[in-house]
């Protein structure tokens, strides 16, 4: 069980660092979602199910939805799709 916890902590650190260095906003949101899900698993392992449910609902759920809506409103997701189309044409 200690090995599993250590692996989760390593994934948590990798997620935190990769969000900082990611230039793509959509990738940053997805990495943030995975960070929240890993954190909720850690809360379960620490025998705190109320915090785990809250982390999963707020961290991975509501916050991520708000980030996706914000990206859509500022047309950042459209720009990413247009960039992919331009790269495919070249």
PDB file of N, CA, C and O in Angstrom:
ATOM      1  N   UNK A   1       0.823  -1.197   0.000  1.00  0.00           N
ATOM      2  CA  UNK A   1       0.000   0.000   0.000  1.00  0.00           C
ATOM      3  C   UNK A   1       0.865   1.257   0.000  1.00  0.00           C
ATOM      4  O   UNK A   1       0.498   2.263  -0.607  1.00  0.00           O
ATOM      5  N   UNK A   2       1.996   1.205   0.670  1.00  0.00           N
ATOM      6  CA  UNK A   2       2.900   2.356   0.704  1.00  0.00           C
ATOM      7  C   UNK A   2       3.458   2.665  -0.685  1.00  0.00           C
ATOM      8  O   UNK A   2       3.664   3.828  -1.032  1.00  0.00           O
ATOM      9  N   UNK A   3       3.697   1.633  -1.464  1.00  0.00           N
ATOM     10  CA  UNK A   3       4.212   1.836  -2.816  1.00  0.00           C
ATOM     11  C   UNK A   3       3.160   2.546  -3.667  1.00  0.00           C
ATOM     12  O   UNK A   3       3.486   3.440  -4.448  1.00  0.00           O
ATOM     13  N   UNK A   4       1.895   2.143  -3.511  1.00  0.00           N
ATOM     14  CA  UNK A   4       0.799   2.778  -4.256  1.00  0.00           C
ATOM     15  C   UNK A   4       0.679   4.251  -3.871  1.00  0.00           C
ATOM     16  O   UNK A   4       0.493   5.105  -4.738  1.00  0.00           O
ATOM     17  N   UNK A   5       0.783   4.549  -2.588  1.00  0.00           N
ATOM     18  CA  UNK A   5       0.718   5.938  -2.142  1.00  0.00           C
ATOM     19  C   UNK A   5       1.891   6.745  -2.686  1.00  0.00           C
ATOM     20  O   UNK A   5       1.726   7.901  -3.075  1.00  0.00           O
ATOM     21  N   UNK A   6       3.055   6.148  -2.713  1.00  0.00           N
ATOM     22  CA  UNK A   6       4.231   6.830  -3.242  1.00  0.00           C
ATOM     23  C   UNK A   6       4.069   7.129  -4.735  1.00  0.00           C
ATOM     24  O   UNK A   6       4.435   8.208  -5.201  1.00  0.00           O
ATOM     25  N   UNK A   7       3.524   6.176  -5.471  1.00  0.00           N
ATOM     26  CA  UNK A   7       3.280   6.388  -6.901  1.00  0.00           C
ATOM     27  C   UNK A   7       2.265   7.510  -7.102  1.00  0.00           C
ATOM     28  O   UNK A   7       2.433   8.341  -7.994  1.00  0.00           O
ATOM     29  N   UNK A   8       1.214   7.544  -6.283  1.00  0.00           N
ATOM     30  CA  UNK A   8       0.223   8.617  -6.391  1.00  0.00           C
ATOM     31  C   UNK A   8       0.844   9.975  -6.079  1.00  0.00           C
ATOM     32  O   UNK A   8       0.557  10.959  -6.761  1.00  0.00           O
ATOM     33  N   UNK A   9       1.679  10.034  -5.070  1.00  0.00           N
ATOM     34  CA  UNK A   9       2.349  11.298  -4.736  1.00  0.00           C
ATOM     35  C   UNK A   9       3.278  11.752  -5.861  1.00  0.00           C
ATOM     36  O   UNK A   9       3.377  12.946  -6.146  1.00  0.00           O
ATOM     37  N   UNK A  10       3.950  10.809  -6.490  1.00  0.00           N
ATOM     38  CA  UNK A  10       4.809  11.158  -7.630  1.00  0.00           C
ATOM     39  C   UNK A  10       3.976  11.690  -8.800  1.00  0.00           C
ATOM     40  O   UNK A  10       4.352  12.674  -9.438  1.00  0.00           O
ATOM     41  N   UNK A  11       2.840  11.031  -9.079  1.00  0.00           N
ATOM     42  CA  UNK A  11       1.950  11.526 -10.123  1.00  0.00           C
ATOM     43  C   UNK A  11       1.433  12.916  -9.789  1.00  0.00           C
ATOM     44  O   UNK A  11       1.283  13.755 -10.677  1.00  0.00           O
ATOM     45  N   UNK A  12       1.160  13.163  -8.511  1.00  0.00           N
ATOM     46  CA  UNK A  12       0.690  14.469  -8.077  1.00  0.00           C
ATOM     47  C   UNK A  12       1.739  15.541  -8.345  1.00  0.00           C
ATOM     48  O   UNK A  12       1.411  16.627  -8.823  1.00  0.00           O
ATOM     49  N   UNK A  13       2.975  15.246  -8.046  1.00  0.00           N
ATOM     50  CA  UNK A  13       4.060  16.196  -8.290  1.00  0.00           C
ATOM     51  C   UNK A  13       4.249  16.429  -9.784  1.00  0.00           C
ATOM     52  O   UNK A  13       4.443  17.563 -10.221  1.00  0.00           O
ATOM     53  N   UNK A  14       4.193  15.348 -10.572  1.00  0.00           N
ATOM     54  CA  UNK A  14       4.338  15.481 -12.026  1.00  0.00           C
ATOM     55  C   UNK A  14       3.211  16.329 -12.596  1.00  0.00           C
ATOM     56  O   UNK A  14       3.454  17.173 -13.459  1.00  0.00           O
ATOM     57  N   UNK A  15       1.984  16.122 -12.130  1.00  0.00           N
ATOM     58  CA  UNK A  15       0.856  16.924 -12.610  1.00  0.00           C
ATOM     59  C   UNK A  15       1.039  18.396 -12.267  1.00  0.00           C
ATOM     60  O   UNK A  15       0.794  19.265 -13.104  1.00  0.00           O
ATOM     61  N   UNK A  16       1.467  18.679 -11.051  1.00  0.00           N
ATOM     62  CA  UNK A  16       1.657  20.069 -10.635  1.00  0.00           C
ATOM     63  C   UNK A  16       2.723  20.760 -11.466  1.00  0.00           C
ATOM     64  O   UNK A  16       2.558  21.918 -11.850  1.00  0.00           O
ATOM     65  N   UNK A  17       3.807  20.066 -11.743  1.00  0.00           N
ATOM     66  CA  UNK A  17       4.885  20.664 -12.533  1.00  0.00           C
ATOM     67  C   UNK A  17       4.474  20.815 -13.992  1.00  0.00           C
ATOM     68  O   UNK A  17       4.775  21.830 -14.619  1.00  0.00           O
ATOM     69  N   UNK A  18       3.791  19.816 -14.535  1.00  0.00           N
ATOM     70  CA  UNK A  18       3.427  19.872 -15.954  1.00  0.00           C
ATOM     71  C   UNK A  18       2.362  20.927 -16.233  1.00  0.00           C
ATOM     72  O   UNK A  18       2.335  21.490 -17.328  1.00  0.00           O
ATOM     73  N   UNK A  19       1.486  21.210 -15.275  1.00  0.00           N
ATOM     74  CA  UNK A  19       0.523  22.303 -15.459  1.00  0.00           C
ATOM     75  C   UNK A  19       1.261  23.627 -15.563  1.00  0.00           C
ATOM     76  O   UNK A  19       0.869  24.502 -16.334  1.00  0.00           O
ATOM     77  N   UNK A  20       2.315  23.772 -14.797  1.00  0.00           N
ATOM     78  CA  UNK A  20       3.075  25.020 -14.811  1.00  0.00           C
ATOM     79  C   UNK A  20       3.775  25.257 -16.144  1.00  0.00           C
ATOM     80  O   UNK A  20       3.899  26.397 -16.591  1.00  0.00           O
ATOM     81  N   UNK A  21       4.232  24.181 -16.775  1.00  0.00           N
ATOM     82  CA  UNK A  21       4.999  24.328 -18.007  1.00  0.00           C
ATOM     83  C   UNK A  21       4.192  24.139 -19.283  1.00  0.00           C
ATOM     84  O   UNK A  21       4.726  24.335 -20.375  1.00  0.00           O
ATOM     85  N   UNK A  22       2.931  23.768 -19.176  1.00  0.00           N
ATOM     86  CA  UNK A  22       2.111  23.534 -20.360  1.00  0.00           C
ATOM     87  C   UNK A  22       1.711  24.864 -21.001  1.00  0.00           C
ATOM     88  O   UNK A  22       1.248  25.774 -20.315  1.00  0.00           O
ATOM     89  N   UNK A  23       1.888  24.969 -22.297  1.00  0.00           N
ATOM     90  CA  UNK A  23       1.534  26.191 -23.016  1.00  0.00           C
ATOM     91  C   UNK A  23       0.110  26.133 -23.574  1.00  0.00           C
ATOM     92  O   UNK A  23      -0.485  27.169 -23.870  1.00  0.00           O
ATOM     93  N   UNK A  24      -0.431  24.928 -23.715  1.00  0.00           N
ATOM     94  CA  UNK A  24      -1.784  24.749 -24.232  1.00  0.00           C
ATOM     95  C   UNK A  24      -2.774  24.777 -23.067  1.00  0.00           C
ATOM     96  O   UNK A  24      -2.641  24.002 -22.120  1.00  0.00           O
ATOM     97  N   UNK A  25      -3.763  25.666 -23.137  1.00  0.00           N
ATOM     98  CA  UNK A  25      -4.707  25.821 -22.042  1.00  0.00           C
ATOM     99  C   UNK A  25      -5.576  24.577 -21.851  1.00  0.00           C
ATOM    100  O   UNK A  25      -5.887  24.203 -20.720  1.00  0.00           O
ATOM    101  N   UNK A  26      -5.962  23.944 -22.941  1.00  0.00           N
ATOM    102  CA  UNK A  26      -6.796  22.747 -22.839  1.00  0.00           C
ATOM    103  C   UNK A  26      -6.040  21.615 -22.148  1.00  0.00           C
ATOM    104  O   UNK A  26      -6.608  20.909 -21.315  1.00  0.00           O
ATOM    105  N   UNK A  27      -4.780  21.439 -22.484  1.00  0.00           N
ATOM    106  CA  UNK A  27      -3.967  20.427 -21.814  1.00  0.00           C
ATOM    107  C   UNK A  27      -3.802  20.748 -20.331  1.00  0.00           C
ATOM    108  O   UNK A  27      -3.795  19.843 -19.497  1.00  0.00           O
ATOM    109  N   UNK A  28      -3.673  22.007 -20.006  1.00  0.00           N
ATOM    110  CA  UNK A  28      -3.535  22.399 -18.603  1.00  0.00           C
ATOM    111  C   UNK A  28      -4.784  22.049 -17.807  1.00  0.00           C
ATOM    112  O   UNK A  28      -4.688  21.612 -16.660  1.00  0.00           O
ATOM    113  N   UNK A  29      -5.940  22.236 -18.400  1.00  0.00           N
ATOM    114  CA  UNK A  29      -7.191  21.904 -17.706  1.00  0.00           C
ATOM    115  C   UNK A  29      -7.298  20.401 -17.498  1.00  0.00           C
ATOM    116  O   UNK A  29      -7.708  19.950 -16.429  1.00  0.00           O
ATOM    117  N   UNK A  30      -6.939  19.633 -18.497  1.00  0.00           N
ATOM    118  CA  UNK A  30      -7.009  18.174 -18.375  1.00  0.00           C
ATOM    119  C   UNK A  30      -6.032  17.673 -17.323  1.00  0.00           C
ATOM    120  O   UNK A  30      -6.355  16.766 -16.556  1.00  0.00           O
ATOM    121  N   UNK A  31      -4.849  18.252 -17.282  1.00  0.00           N
ATOM    122  CA  UNK A  31      -3.870  17.867 -16.264  1.00  0.00           C
ATOM    123  C   UNK A  31      -4.372  18.264 -14.880  1.00  0.00           C
ATOM    124  O   UNK A  31      -4.181  17.528 -13.912  1.00  0.00           O
ATOM    125  N   UNK A  32      -5.012  19.422 -14.785  1.00  0.00           N
ATOM    126  CA  UNK A  32      -5.586  19.857 -13.504  1.00  0.00           C
ATOM    127  C   UNK A  32      -6.682  18.902 -13.046  1.00  0.00           C
ATOM    128  O   UNK A  32      -6.793  18.611 -11.855  1.00  0.00           O
ATOM    129  N   UNK A  33      -7.495  18.412 -13.987  1.00  0.00           N
ATOM    130  CA  UNK A  33      -8.527  17.437 -13.639  1.00  0.00           C
ATOM    131  C   UNK A  33      -7.903  16.161 -13.089  1.00  0.00           C
ATOM    132  O   UNK A  33      -8.382  15.604 -12.101  1.00  0.00           O
ATOM    133  N   UNK A  34      -6.840  15.704 -13.727  1.00  0.00           N
ATOM    134  CA  UNK A  34      -6.186  14.493 -13.244  1.00  0.00           C
ATOM    135  C   UNK A  34      -5.549  14.732 -11.874  1.00  0.00           C
ATOM    136  O   UNK A  34      -5.534  13.833 -11.033  1.00  0.00           O
ATOM    137  N   UNK A  35      -5.029  15.924 -11.650  1.00  0.00           N
ATOM    138  CA  UNK A  35      -4.483  16.269 -10.338  1.00  0.00           C
ATOM    139  C   UNK A  35      -5.563  16.153  -9.265  1.00  0.00           C
ATOM    140  O   UNK A  35      -5.321  15.598  -8.193  1.00  0.00           O
ATOM    141  N   UNK A  36      -6.747  16.675  -9.555  1.00  0.00           N
ATOM    142  CA  UNK A  36      -7.842  16.622  -8.585  1.00  0.00           C
ATOM    143  C   UNK A  36      -8.310  15.192  -8.340  1.00  0.00           C
ATOM    144  O   UNK A  36      -8.630  14.825  -7.209  1.00  0.00           O
ATOM    145  N   UNK A  37      -8.350  14.391  -9.391  1.00  0.00           N
ATOM    146  CA  UNK A  37      -8.763  13.004  -9.213  1.00  0.00           C
ATOM    147  C   UNK A  37      -7.743  12.215  -8.391  1.00  0.00           C
ATOM    148  O   UNK A  37      -8.119  11.411  -7.537  1.00  0.00           O
ATOM    149  N   UNK A  38      -6.466  12.442  -8.646  1.00  0.00           N
ATOM    150  CA  UNK A  38      -5.425  11.776  -7.851  1.00  0.00           C
ATOM    151  C   UNK A  38      -5.504  12.228  -6.398  1.00  0.00           C
ATOM    152  O   UNK A  38      -5.332  11.428  -5.479  1.00  0.00           O
ATOM    153  N   UNK A  39      -5.763  13.508  -6.202  1.00  0.00           N
ATOM    154  CA  UNK A  39      -5.876  14.018  -4.838  1.00  0.00           C
ATOM    155  C   UNK A  39      -7.073  13.405  -4.122  1.00  0.00           C
ATOM    156  O   UNK A  39      -6.998  13.140  -2.923  1.00  0.00           O
ATOM    157  N   UNK A  40      -8.172  13.174  -4.831  1.00  0.00           N
ATOM    158  CA  UNK A  40      -9.325  12.548  -4.192  1.00  0.00           C
ATOM    159  C   UNK A  40      -9.029  11.091  -3.823  1.00  0.00           C
ATOM    160  O   UNK A  40      -9.513  10.607  -2.800  1.00  0.00           O
ATOM    161  N   UNK A  41      -8.248  10.394  -4.632  1.00  0.00           N
ATOM    162  CA  UNK A  41      -7.842   9.029  -4.281  1.00  0.00           C
ATOM    163  C   UNK A  41      -6.951   9.046  -3.042  1.00  0.00           C
ATOM    164  O   UNK A  41      -7.061   8.175  -2.179  1.00  0.00           O
ATOM    165  N   UNK A  42      -6.087  10.020  -2.961  1.00  0.00           N
ATOM    166  CA  UNK A  42      -5.220  10.133  -1.777  1.00  0.00           C
ATOM    167  C   UNK A  42      -6.054  10.402  -0.528  1.00  0.00           C
ATOM    168  O   UNK A  42      -5.759   9.866   0.540  1.00  0.00           O
ATOM    169  N   UNK A  43      -7.099  11.232  -0.655  1.00  0.00           N
ATOM    170  CA  UNK A  43      -7.967  11.490   0.497  1.00  0.00           C
ATOM    171  C   UNK A  43      -8.680  10.216   0.933  1.00  0.00           C
ATOM    172  O   UNK A  43      -8.890   9.996   2.126  1.00  0.00           O
ATOM    173  N   UNK A  44      -9.053   9.377  -0.034  1.00  0.00           N
ATOM    174  CA  UNK A  44      -9.687   8.101   0.331  1.00  0.00           C
ATOM    175  C   UNK A  44      -8.691   7.218   1.080  1.00  0.00           C
ATOM    176  O   UNK A  44      -9.041   6.595   2.082  1.00  0.00           O
ATOM    177  N   UNK A  45      -7.451   7.164   0.592  1.00  0.00           N
ATOM    178  CA  UNK A  45      -6.438   6.358   1.269  1.00  0.00           C
ATOM    179  C   UNK A  45      -6.122   6.880   2.673  1.00  0.00           C
ATOM    180  O   UNK A  45      -5.726   6.112   3.549  1.00  0.00           O
ATOM    181  N   UNK A  46      -6.296   8.167   2.878  1.00  0.00           N
ATOM    182  CA  UNK A  46      -6.090   8.764   4.200  1.00  0.00           C
ATOM    183  C   UNK A  46      -7.343   8.665   5.071  1.00  0.00           C
ATOM    184  O   UNK A  46      -7.422   9.277   6.136  1.00  0.00           O
ATOM    185  N   UNK A  47      -8.323   7.883   4.602  1.00  0.00           N
ATOM    186  CA  UNK A  47      -9.568   7.614   5.319  1.00  0.00           C
ATOM    187  C   UNK A  47     -10.362   8.884   5.623  1.00  0.00           C
ATOM    188  O   UNK A  47     -10.843   9.091   6.737  1.00  0.00           O
ATOM    189  N   UNK A  48     -10.480   9.713   4.611  1.00  0.00           N
ATOM    190  CA  UNK A  48     -11.286  10.922   4.724  1.00  0.00           C
ATOM    191  C   UNK A  48     -12.220  11.005   3.510  1.00  0.00           C
ATOM    192  O   UNK A  48     -11.972  11.782   2.588  1.00  0.00           O
ATOM    193  N   UNK A  49     -13.286  10.209   3.511  1.00  0.00           N
ATOM    194  CA  UNK A  49     -14.149  10.147   2.330  1.00  0.00           C
ATOM    195  C   UNK A  49     -14.914  11.434   2.049  1.00  0.00           C
ATOM    196  O   UNK A  49     -15.237  11.716   0.895  1.00  0.00           O
ATOM    197  N   UNK A  50     -15.208  12.220   3.081  1.00  0.00           N
ATOM    198  CA  UNK A  50     -15.919  13.471   2.851  1.00  0.00           C
ATOM    199  C   UNK A  50     -15.061  14.448   2.043  1.00  0.00           C
ATOM    200  O   UNK A  50     -15.567  15.123   1.146  1.00  0.00           O
ATOM    201  N   UNK A  51     -13.780  14.523   2.357  1.00  0.00           N
ATOM    202  CA  UNK A  51     -12.883  15.380   1.579  1.00  0.00           C
ATOM    203  C   UNK A  51     -12.668  14.831   0.171  1.00  0.00           C
ATOM    204  O   UNK A  51     -12.522  15.596  -0.782  1.00  0.00           O
ATOM    205  N   UNK A  52     -12.649  13.506   0.042  1.00  0.00           N
ATOM    206  CA  UNK A  52     -12.466  12.892  -1.271  1.00  0.00           C
ATOM    207  C   UNK A  52     -13.630  13.219  -2.196  1.00  0.00           C
ATOM    208  O   UNK A  52     -13.432  13.547  -3.365  1.00  0.00           O
ATOM    209  N   UNK A  53     -14.833  13.128  -1.669  1.00  0.00           N
ATOM    210  CA  UNK A  53     -16.018  13.446  -2.481  1.00  0.00           C
ATOM    211  C   UNK A  53     -16.020  14.927  -2.854  1.00  0.00           C
ATOM    212  O   UNK A  53     -16.342  15.286  -3.987  1.00  0.00           O
ATOM    213  N   UNK A  54     -15.663  15.775  -1.909  1.00  0.00           N
ATOM    214  CA  UNK A  54     -15.617  17.210  -2.186  1.00  0.00           C
ATOM    215  C   UNK A  54     -14.554  17.540  -3.225  1.00  0.00           C
ATOM    216  O   UNK A  54     -14.795  18.346  -4.124  1.00  0.00           O
ATOM    217  N   UNK A  55     -13.390  16.929  -3.112  1.00  0.00           N
ATOM    218  CA  UNK A  55     -12.311  17.164  -4.078  1.00  0.00           C
ATOM    219  C   UNK A  55     -12.712  16.702  -5.473  1.00  0.00           C
ATOM    220  O   UNK A  55     -12.452  17.392  -6.458  1.00  0.00           O
ATOM    221  N   UNK A  56     -13.338  15.549  -5.555  1.00  0.00           N
ATOM    222  CA  UNK A  56     -13.757  15.037  -6.859  1.00  0.00           C
ATOM    223  C   UNK A  56     -14.855  15.901  -7.462  1.00  0.00           C
ATOM    224  O   UNK A  56     -14.832  16.186  -8.660  1.00  0.00           O
ATOM    225  N   UNK A  57     -15.809  16.317  -6.648  1.00  0.00           N
ATOM    226  CA  UNK A  57     -16.931  17.102  -7.165  1.00  0.00           C
ATOM    227  C   UNK A  57     -16.510  18.516  -7.532  1.00  0.00           C
ATOM    228  O   UNK A  57     -16.851  19.013  -8.606  1.00  0.00           O
ATOM    229  N   UNK A  58     -15.776  19.157  -6.649  1.00  0.00           N
ATOM    230  CA  UNK A  58     -15.410  20.558  -6.893  1.00  0.00           C
ATOM    231  C   UNK A  58     -14.169  20.662  -7.768  1.00  0.00           C
ATOM    232  O   UNK A  58     -14.162  21.393  -8.758  1.00  0.00           O
ATOM    233  N   UNK A  59     -13.123  19.934  -7.407  1.00  0.00           N
ATOM    234  CA  UNK A  59     -11.855  20.052  -8.127  1.00  0.00           C
ATOM    235  C   UNK A  59     -11.921  19.536  -9.546  1.00  0.00           C
ATOM    236  O   UNK A  59     -11.564  20.243 -10.488  1.00  0.00           O
ATOM    237  N   UNK A  60     -12.378  18.298  -9.702  1.00  0.00           N
ATOM    238  CA  UNK A  60     -12.406  17.704 -11.040  1.00  0.00           C
ATOM    239  C   UNK A  60     -13.707  18.007 -11.771  1.00  0.00           C
ATOM    240  O   UNK A  60     -13.736  18.001 -13.002  1.00  0.00           O
ATOM    241  N   UNK A  61     -14.765  18.268 -11.047  1.00  0.00           N
ATOM    242  CA  UNK A  61     -16.059  18.461 -11.674  1.00  0.00           C
ATOM    243  C   UNK A  61     -16.388  19.897 -12.021  1.00  0.00           C
ATOM    244  O   UNK A  61     -16.270  20.318 -13.172  1.00  0.00           O
ATOM    245  N   UNK A  62     -16.798  20.632 -11.024  1.00  0.00           N
ATOM    246  CA  UNK A  62     -17.318  21.988 -11.237  1.00  0.00           C
ATOM    247  C   UNK A  62     -16.240  22.932 -11.759  1.00  0.00           C
ATOM    248  O   UNK A  62     -16.482  23.687 -12.701  1.00  0.00           O
ATOM    249  N   UNK A  63     -15.065  22.898 -11.162  1.00  0.00           N
ATOM    250  CA  UNK A  63     -13.998  23.801 -11.586  1.00  0.00           C
ATOM    251  C   UNK A  63     -13.594  23.543 -13.037  1.00  0.00           C
ATOM    252  O   UNK A  63     -13.379  24.484 -13.802  1.00  0.00           O
ATOM    253  N   UNK A  64     -13.492  22.274 -13.413  1.00  0.00           N
ATOM    254  CA  UNK A  64     -13.115  21.940 -14.786  1.00  0.00           C
ATOM    255  C   UNK A  64     -14.180  22.381 -15.784  1.00  0.00           C
ATOM    256  O   UNK A  64     -13.857  22.871 -16.867  1.00  0.00           O
ATOM    257  N   UNK A  65     -15.440  22.209 -15.421  1.00  0.00           N
ATOM    258  CA  UNK A  65     -16.523  22.667 -16.295  1.00  0.00           C
ATOM    259  C   UNK A  65     -16.447  24.177 -16.469  1.00  0.00           C
ATOM    260  O   UNK A  65     -16.611  24.685 -17.578  1.00  0.00           O
ATOM    261  N   UNK A  66     -16.200  24.896 -15.377  1.00  0.00           N
ATOM    262  CA  UNK A  66     -16.066  26.354 -15.477  1.00  0.00           C
ATOM    263  C   UNK A  66     -14.878  26.751 -16.348  1.00  0.00           C
ATOM    264  O   UNK A  66     -14.960  27.715 -17.110  1.00  0.00           O
ATOM    265  N   UNK A  67     -13.779  26.016 -16.240  1.00  0.00           N
ATOM    266  CA  UNK A  67     -12.624  26.294 -17.105  1.00  0.00           C
ATOM    267  C   UNK A  67     -12.961  26.048 -18.571  1.00  0.00           C
ATOM    268  O   UNK A  67     -12.593  26.849 -19.431  1.00  0.00           O
ATOM    269  N   UNK A  68     -13.660  24.944 -18.871  1.00  0.00           N
ATOM    270  CA  UNK A  68     -14.036  24.650 -20.261  1.00  0.00           C
ATOM    271  C   UNK A  68     -14.974  25.712 -20.820  1.00  0.00           C
ATOM    272  O   UNK A  68     -14.832  26.126 -21.971  1.00  0.00           O
ATOM    273  N   UNK A  69     -15.932  26.155 -20.010  1.00  0.00           N
ATOM    274  CA  UNK A  69     -16.856  27.206 -20.451  1.00  0.00           C
ATOM    275  C   UNK A  69     -16.098  28.497 -20.701  1.00  0.00           C
ATOM    276  O   UNK A  69     -16.369  29.202 -21.674  1.00  0.00           O
ATOM    277  N   UNK A  70     -15.146  28.813 -19.824  1.00  0.00           N
ATOM    278  CA  UNK A  70     -14.351  30.027 -20.004  1.00  0.00           C
ATOM    279  C   UNK A  70     -13.534  29.953 -21.292  1.00  0.00           C
ATOM    280  O   UNK A  70     -13.462  30.933 -22.033  1.00  0.00           O
ATOM    281  N   UNK A  71     -12.918  28.801 -21.567  1.00  0.00           N
ATOM    282  CA  UNK A  71     -12.158  28.648 -22.809  1.00  0.00           C
ATOM    283  C   UNK A  71     -13.057  28.815 -24.024  1.00  0.00           C
ATOM    284  O   UNK A  71     -12.659  29.411 -25.025  1.00  0.00           O
ATOM    285  N   UNK A  72     -14.260  28.291 -23.932  1.00  0.00           N
ATOM    286  CA  UNK A  72     -15.194  28.422 -25.047  1.00  0.00           C
ATOM    287  C   UNK A  72     -15.612  29.884 -25.239  1.00  0.00           C
ATOM    288  O   UNK A  72     -15.729  30.363 -26.367  1.00  0.00           O
ATOM    289  N   UNK A  73     -15.835  30.585 -24.116  1.00  0.00           N
ATOM    290  CA  UNK A  73     -16.259  31.987 -24.192  1.00  0.00           C
ATOM    291  C   UNK A  73     -15.165  32.888 -24.774  1.00  0.00           C
ATOM    292  O   UNK A  73     -15.462  33.828 -25.510  1.00  0.00           O
ATOM    293  N   UNK A  74     -13.916  32.603 -24.448  1.00  0.00           N
ATOM    294  CA  UNK A  74     -12.839  33.449 -24.964  1.00  0.00           C
ATOM    295  C   UNK A  74     -12.311  32.923 -26.301  1.00  0.00           C
ATOM    296  O   UNK A  74     -11.329  33.430 -26.842  1.00  0.00           O
ATOM    297  N   UNK A  75     -12.982  31.904 -26.812  1.00  0.00           N
ATOM    298  CA  UNK A  75     -12.663  31.319 -28.121  1.00  0.00           C
ATOM    299  C   UNK A  75     -11.268  30.720 -28.174  1.00  0.00           C
ATOM    300  O   UNK A  75     -10.665  30.656 -29.245  1.00  0.00           O
ATOM    301  N   UNK A  76     -10.751  30.286 -27.049  1.00  0.00           N
ATOM    302  CA  UNK A  76      -9.423  29.668 -27.032  1.00  0.00           C
ATOM    303  C   UNK A  76      -9.468  28.269 -27.628  1.00  0.00           C
ATOM    304  O   UNK A  76      -8.505  27.838 -28.262  1.00  0.00           O
ATOM    305  N   UNK A  77     -10.580  27.547 -27.434  1.00  0.00           N
ATOM    306  CA  UNK A  77     -10.684  26.200 -27.984  1.00  0.00           C
ATOM    307  C   UNK A  77     -10.826  26.245 -29.496  1.00  0.00           C
ATOM    308  O   UNK A  77     -10.349  25.350 -30.193  1.00  0.00           O
ATOM    309  N   UNK A  78     -11.475  27.278 -30.003  1.00  0.00           N
ATOM    310  CA  UNK A  78     -11.627  27.428 -31.452  1.00  0.00           C
ATOM    311  C   UNK A  78     -10.269  27.694 -32.084  1.00  0.00           C
ATOM    312  O   UNK A  78      -9.972  27.173 -33.158  1.00  0.00           O
ATOM    313  N   UNK A  79      -9.440  28.506 -31.422  1.00  0.00           N
ATOM    314  CA  UNK A  79      -8.113  28.810 -31.948  1.00  0.00           C
ATOM    315  C   UNK A  79      -7.245  27.562 -32.009  1.00  0.00           C
ATOM    316  O   UNK A  79      -6.464  27.390 -32.945  1.00  0.00           O
ATOM    317  N   UNK A  80      -7.379  26.691 -31.012  1.00  0.00           N
ATOM    318  CA  UNK A  80      -6.600  25.452 -31.004  1.00  0.00           C
ATOM    319  C   UNK A  80      -7.007  24.582 -32.190  1.00  0.00           C
ATOM    320  O   UNK A  80      -6.151  24.010 -32.865  1.00  0.00           O
ATOM    321  N   UNK A  81      -8.316  24.481 -32.446  1.00  0.00           N
ATOM    322  CA  UNK A  81      -8.791  23.687 -33.577  1.00  0.00           C
ATOM    323  C   UNK A  81      -8.338  24.289 -34.908  1.00  0.00           C
ATOM    324  O   UNK A  81      -7.991  23.552 -35.831  1.00  0.00           O
ATOM    325  N   UNK A  82      -8.338  25.614 -35.015  1.00  0.00           N
ATOM    326  CA  UNK A  82      -7.888  26.259 -36.240  1.00  0.00           C
ATOM    327  C   UNK A  82      -6.395  26.042 -36.450  1.00  0.00           C
ATOM    328  O   UNK A  82      -5.953  25.846 -37.582  1.00  0.00           O
ATOM    329  N   UNK A  83      -5.618  26.076 -35.376  1.00  0.00           N
ATOM    330  CA  UNK A  83      -4.180  25.809 -35.488  1.00  0.00           C
ATOM    331  C   UNK A  83      -3.932  24.391 -35.968  1.00  0.00           C
ATOM    332  O   UNK A  83      -3.028  24.155 -36.769  1.00  0.00           O
ATOM    333  N   UNK A  84      -4.729  23.443 -35.485  1.00  0.00           N
ATOM    334  CA  UNK A  84      -4.568  22.057 -35.931  1.00  0.00           C
ATOM    335  C   UNK A  84      -4.913  21.917 -37.412  1.00  0.00           C
ATOM    336  O   UNK A  84      -4.256  21.172 -38.139  1.00  0.00           O
ATOM    337  N   UNK A  85      -5.944  22.635 -37.855  1.00  0.00           N
ATOM    338  CA  UNK A  85      -6.312  22.586 -39.266  1.00  0.00           C
ATOM    339  C   UNK A  85      -5.209  23.168 -40.140  1.00  0.00           C
ATOM    340  O   UNK A  85      -4.917  22.635 -41.211  1.00  0.00           O
ATOM    341  N   UNK A  86      -4.597  24.256 -39.689  1.00  0.00           N
ATOM    342  CA  UNK A  86      -3.512  24.881 -40.454  1.00  0.00           C
ATOM    343  C   UNK A  86      -2.298  23.965 -40.538  1.00  0.00           C
ATOM    344  O   UNK A  86      -1.636  23.899 -41.574  1.00  0.00           O
ATOM    345  N   UNK A  87      -2.003  23.253 -39.443  1.00  0.00           N
ATOM    346  CA  UNK A  87      -0.871  22.333 -39.457  1.00  0.00           C
ATOM    347  C   UNK A  87      -1.136  21.156 -40.380  1.00  0.00           C
ATOM    348  O   UNK A  87      -0.216  20.641 -41.015  1.00  0.00           O
ATOM    349  N   UNK A  88      -2.400  20.727 -40.458  1.00  0.00           N
ATOM    350  CA  UNK A  88      -2.741  19.601 -41.339  1.00  0.00           C
ATOM    351  C   UNK A  88      -2.652  19.955 -42.813  1.00  0.00           C
ATOM    352  O   UNK A  88      -2.375  19.094 -43.648  1.00  0.00           O
ATOM    353  N   UNK A  89      -2.888  21.222 -43.135  1.00  0.00           N
ATOM    354  CA  UNK A  89      -2.836  21.661 -44.531  1.00  0.00           C
ATOM    355  C   UNK A  89      -1.390  21.769 -45.036  1.00  0.00           C
ATOM    356  O   UNK A  89      -1.136  21.617 -46.230  1.00  0.00           O
ATOM    357  N   UNK A  90      -0.462  22.026 -44.141  1.00  0.00           N
ATOM    358  CA  UNK A  90       0.930  22.245 -44.546  1.00  0.00           C
ATOM    359  C   UNK A  90       1.634  20.983 -44.861  1.00  0.00           C
ATOM    360  O   UNK A  90       2.813  21.006 -45.216  1.00  0.00           O
TER     361      UNK A  90
END
